[in-house]
Amino acid sequence: VAALPLLLHQYIVNQPHHPGVVSPDQQRHACAPQPGTSGAAARAPSTGKPSFTNAFDIRSVGCSGDPTMFEAFWRETGDAAELVIPGWQTMSYFSDVGNVCWFMEPLFDQQVRRLHRTVGNAAVDGYHVLVGTGSTQLFMAALYALSPADADQPTSVVSTAPYYSSYPAVTDFLRSGLFRWAGDANSFVGDSYIELVCSPNNPDGAIRDAVLSSGAGKAVHDLAYYWPQYTPITRRADHDIMLFTVSKSTGHAGTRIGWALVKDREVARRMTKFVELNTIGVSKDSQLRAAKVLGAVSDGYDVGGGGASRHRLFDFGRRKMVERWRMLREAAAASGAFSLPAETSGQCNFANETAANNPAFAWLRCDREDVEDCAGFLRGHKILTRSGNQFGADPRYVRVSMLDRDDAYDIFISRLASLK
Ligand SMILES: Cc1ncc(COP(=O)(O)O)c(C=O)c1O
């Protein structure tokens, strides 16, 4: 009897199909997070990719945009972002039946508005807040809401290249009759379109404005990275549809919560309809967690309320990003084989100082004459990246995540610096 737990544990970890077991082959090709590696990990909440234990670790680094860098911050905040949900709570489908977005928790709405007022990155007065399962769901909801149901042709969806690789993939994966991916906004000809404007841009960090301006055209502004850790907050954005997500603002990608700020009530109603038909609302448990987390971020800066704490997310994030970009620029210079976009800066109204743009991704170019496929070249050196051609750009470019944990980031830097 005493040996039973041990035998059971060995049985579990030796099962070839058990999700806790990662073969060396899987590890080598892993781009997505790996499951835990022990019976204990299978019982505890998952933590994403296993940590790197030393510089000689043979696993590849890089690739996904999993924002695990922020874990270190949230470990330090004690119970500020902790939440207990009793078994009887959050059981109903409904949250706020008087609201356009009837499945949105009022506390979530309140904390979204509070954080935008604290940071000054987006207008909230006169806007409807909508909640989605990640901003990815709200992106799809916006395409649905903005495409006329009675048009002869699917509405063209465009974005300036290099564009976020999910835009074409998500737009076309169900082959909708309402909308269709039409590529680079700069080469689009026509009057009727939906332009996706991502600023700061994924993958290259550029600050973007819409490039098309016809009366019948519509724009969706994806402001996932318009937060002080990545870029100076130079103005209060006030576009018709703005998308945000906790994935990139606080690092809580696994909570799967995004929000949209929408000016027009009818567009807000149609976007809500999409979420209703797609998933009958959005997890209330996740909304409450997101509200708690966003509230903890605002509390860190709430000087007037006497609640200002030493746990300030954007200060942590900015320090980290500045340091990581310094390391990356030094590594690229030491290698001599790569170039990076030039650093830009601006006056940050939130920090009240001049701040550099420190994008969440590095848009790295292989300058070696003999390398045409930069992603393939780096893969050969155990650095996983996403090729430029997935972003509508040259495969000499790759996108590298800047938001991994310290251990993985440090190994990435040392491997890159050693490449000639
Ligand atoms: C520009 C941009 N928008 C949206 C998303 C997805 O956000 P979410 O995790 O909220 O679906 C990402 C994730 O990488 C992104 O880079």
The ligand as a Gaussian input file, in Angstrom:
#p B3LYP/6-31G(d) Opt

LIG

0 1
 C       -1.853000      42.476000     -32.268000
 C       -2.500000      41.394000     -31.501000
 N       -3.823000      41.401000     -31.377000
 C       -4.459000      40.423000     -30.698000
 C       -3.761000      39.381000     -30.129000
 C       -4.482000      38.273000     -29.450000
 O       -4.941000      38.633000     -28.217000
 P       -5.800000      37.655000     -27.304000
 O       -4.843000      36.777000     -26.566000
 O       -6.535000      38.575000     -26.410000
 O       -6.731000      36.886000     -28.179000
 C       -2.378000      39.340000     -30.238000
 C       -1.623000      38.222000     -29.650000
 O       -0.488000      37.974000     -29.924000
 C       -1.739000      40.365000     -30.946000
 O       -0.425000      40.360000     -31.100000

